[in-house]
Every structure is written in structure tokens, then in C-alpha cells.
Amino acid sequence: MLCGKRVILRAIEPPDLPNYVRWFADPEVLAYFGLYQPQNLAQEQTWYQRQNENSSSVNFAIDFEGRHVGGCGFANIDAKNQHAEVGLFIGEKALWDQGLGKDVLATLVNYGFDFLNLHRIYLRVFANNQRAVHAYEQIGFVHEGRFRETKWRHGRWLDLLYMMSYAPNGGPGGRSHGPDAPSAMSGRAPAAIIAGKTRRPRPAWDIAPASGWCGTGKPRPR
């Protein structure tokens, strides 16, 4: 399990699947999601088996206060080129706009850099989903591309943004854009030396510690 400041990211188990069926039957949850139609339990079970066998993805259930509230993870993991796509959603609408998504994303980004040895983490987001775009900017993701009128949703063509976070000292020109990175928004100073490592101070929001494994046992990505 991965511990954020408020959330726990753990392995997905079969009893979790009915929650995904319920969430993906809600048009509000699907409004800006990759899926565009509800999924039944058989489809979720098929997805569960496939993702367990897929070495290019790592998926987690999101727990908050002992309750399963959403899902997240990495897809399209490219070990040779050290990059992957990150995604997440909070399925329980009563918990929207409470900062859980930022906590989840910061925890995932640190895990991606510290355990998966990624150089670059990217995400895709609808340009009109400004709530999500702003949250990603707060985590340190920067804009790297815009695909115009690339997705048909809600009766119109929508633009898709590509946003990127680089490992510390790993971005273009040696820039760093991760959750430990200084940015124009955070106004942070250059790198500090912590426990013998060169690390960037945290941005002002400071929503999560560096990804740590909860409980006992060794890290075991799924």
C-alpha cells in the first residue's frame, strides 16, 4: 500500500469491482473520463483479469478513511524510455473538491519517480475541465501540447491537453516539474540537500509526503 497524506493506494481486489460498475453508471463521473459508456460487472471482471496480467500498467484502489472511493494508476509504462501515463478518478461525488485528487496524484508521481524509475510522467485532460487542469498545475504538471477537436463528447468536439511532470533534474534543460519541484507557482528556492540526496523543496501546498509503503512487506507493484 502507498500512503498519501490523507489517502491510501492499495491493490484492487474482486470485491471492489461493483463499486466501479456503480461509479461508471453515473454520467457525472463519466463526463470527463476516458470511458464514455457504463460498464457491467462482467466487463469489469474482464478488465480486472487483463490488468493483472499487463506488465505495462499498475493500478490502485483509492481508500479514504477506510472506504473505497476511486481508482488510479499508470498505463503505457515504457521501461526503456522511462515514461508512463498517469490517471485517476474519485468516484464518490460527495468527496469531490476536497483535495483528495491532488493527494492521490502527488503520491502517484512520487511512486513513479522513486519506485518505477520513470523519467517522465504525462497525462491527458479535456481542455474544458478547468478544475482538473488547475489541480494538475498545482502538483507541478506543465502544458506540453494541445490536440484540437480530437474527442467527440457532449455533442461537440473537445480539445485534449497533454501535461507533463519530469523527474527531479530530469526535464528539458535540467528542469524539474514533479511534486518536489520548484515552479513559477510555488516560487521555491533551488534544490536542498536532504538525507544525502538532492531534493527539491515541496511546493507550498505540501499535500503528501514522498510515497511510502504502509504497513509491512516490500514494495510489490502489480
PyMOL commands that set and color helices and strands:
alter all, ss='L'
color gray80, all
select helices_A, chain A and resi 14-23+27-30+41-53+93-95+100-114+130-139+172-174
alter helices_A, ss='H'
color red, helices_A
select strands_A, chain A and resi 2-3+7-10+58-64+67-78+83-90+120-126+142-153+156-166+192-194+197-199+212-213
alter strands_A, ss='S'
color yellow, strands_A
deselect
rebuild
show_as cartoon
